[in-house]
């Protein structure tokens, strides 16, 4: 049964026990608080999560309304809809002066002991999410984000309807041929920056080219055009370049079905002639049958002062222009296009130069008209707007995507080609030093990791659960494994034990970064925007339990070696040279001897193989638990899909294209990893930087930059649950998949990889797991908790920075 009682003049609590169902969700011992008017004494129906609750404020009618409250779940009427507040927001008010007015029924004190469990139930309801997507494929991608073991991906894998995008995004993809009637202020920081970076020297080139065309005499029309464009490109904002003449009219005469519409509105790309030439609209009259009489031929009106012209390609001046004037402008505009595109935020400048190069400079000079924002009248000619730019920079261009790929990943892709060409061609470091080659190779991993993530998300969204799980397990860790295996192979061939220690440091750095830095930075950014964020503490508890299991399994051989190994030290010397051998000694390079004796082969090595089998088994059990038997803990509900059907969806990458890109990106990744390990030795030889620090920071976190960006985007959208799962998923895969694969690889190809870490790696990882589990206990996050995680991460980085290099390095 359900009991209602008055908590305060403005709030009513409704603790319910027993079976209270809504679409299969069981509300048991659940307390919600609703604000209601103090004078209300009648029943009020309140809707929350498609559930009708009944509350009332008149305490004198409690006994009479108990039966109606319990029967209210079958009614569908409602009179008021209120916002539901958490339980804690009313508990503070009920402890105020109006607590004397509170009336409790006999036995009500038993409900107070259940408040803690009620809060847990409230958090469970708050964590329930309804997924709404544009199509079925996008819905599958969103559901996969909540599945354990699947890579979390923020970007869309399908084309979004353009009409559903925001006005800011529509402006990013709009062409620069729309005339705005009243534009914003033209003097902005971006426009002034354009003049300083591009405008002055582009105008100077046009001035020189125009003078050159005047010298040829036959190219004087193009010289005049260049001088006009010289003024235009110095300050193009608010000015418009039109195409004039009979071009559009001839088009419509030759192709009557074309879509060359003419309108009088100023904000259209196509403008009418002067109003005198606009025909007066006639009033429609009923059609009366009349005998067909051949109409007299009416000559078409000729445009004044526009004599017949020589065709464009029949002019000598055209070829003079294409040989002398156009080539230098091609170089200049191409350079400006490249620079402005690489800067991302100045993409409108790139579009403007591309439009000029491909269209405007190939038109007859007499058909190009430049008008200012204050003078838009054209001398009776039909015109079409070709180029009009109002802002040189837009800060929202970080959202710009090309074929579903973010513009930053597109811009970094040529770096991969440059790094591979220089790395494999310049063997003697004549074009670039080893430090530069290492930096380019490491930076090339960032876009390749992004492409691999996009391919995994595309295949998983278009396939069933089994295929998606296999793809995520196969390619999810391919970025890190490629680098680790390449480094171990190169270190074994060169008999360099430092690379093995660098790989262990990179594994530890990935673990620490995913446990501390990624959740911490997401909590900070999300907390600054949303103040406090809630997440599903039960699903986070599953990830935390797997983290405990994985960290315990990975460092079990290390603990075993410390307990039963023999400590061996080199270069021991007495403090006092005159003392006997019983005095104190100072020893260096102390380590546990694992190779000598039977400890390693008879005890530690079998333990390593046992752990390498148990960890993947625990990972599979975690998949079954979270995806099959207990999938309800994620509380994911798929809402109505706006665009029905899978076949009507336009996917950026098909499954075969995604698979091809995955294979190509993996091959390129292995090549970049080979270059990075080849040129890493000069960096490792730096006396002021520890090899531990290089492995923990650069080699560990650079491949995870796309994941960090995804986590931050989830946090900004108030979806902190996915932000936390991004780091936890990678950390679990490092311990339960990547390390066992490295052990298995070492079993078939002995590269000297021993699953025994230093004390620093072990204690830092264990401490991080304990700390993050403590932070995740209450199911809430804010910027203070995120700051705590980031500060601890930075302290550990400082510890690695000042740590001595590994023995033998």
Secondary structure, DSSP 8 states (H G I E B T S, - for coil): -EEEEEEETTEEEEEE-S--EETTEE--SEEEEEE--TT--S-EEEEETTEEEEE---GGGHHHHHHHHHHGGG----S----EE-THHHHHHHTSGGGGG----TTTHHHHTTHHHHHHHHHHHHT-EEE--SSHHHHHHHHHHTSTTS----S-SB---GGGS-HHHHHHH--TT---SS---S--HHHHHHIIIIIHHHHHHHHHHHHHHHHTSTTHHHHHHHHHHHHHHHS-BT-EEEEESSHHHHHHHH-TTS----B--TTSSEE---GGGS-------------------------TT------GGG-HHHHHIIIIIHHHHHHHHHHHHHHHHHTSTTHHHHHHHHHHHHTGGGS-GGGEEEE-TT----SS--EEEEEEBS-S--GGGGG-EETTEEHHHHHHHHHHHHHHHHHHH-TTSSSS-HHHHHHHHHHHHHHHHHHHHHHHHHHHHHS-HHHHHHHHHHHTTHHHHHHHHHHHHHHHHTT-HHHHHHHHHHHHHHHHIIIIIHHHHHHHHHHHHHS-EE--HHHHHHHHHHHHHHHHHHTHHHHHHHHHSEEEEEEEEESSTTS-TTS-EEEEEEEEE-SSSSHIIIIIHHHHHHHHHHHHHHHHHHHHIIIIITGGGG-EEE---SS--STT--BSS-HHHHHHHHHHHHHHHHHHHHHHHHS-HHHHT-TTS-HHHHHHTHHHHGGGHHHHHHHHHHHHTT-HHHHHHHHHHHHHHIIIIIHHHHHHHHHHS-----S---HHHHHHHHHHHHHHHHHGGGSEE-HHHHHHHHHHHHHHHHHHHSS---TT-
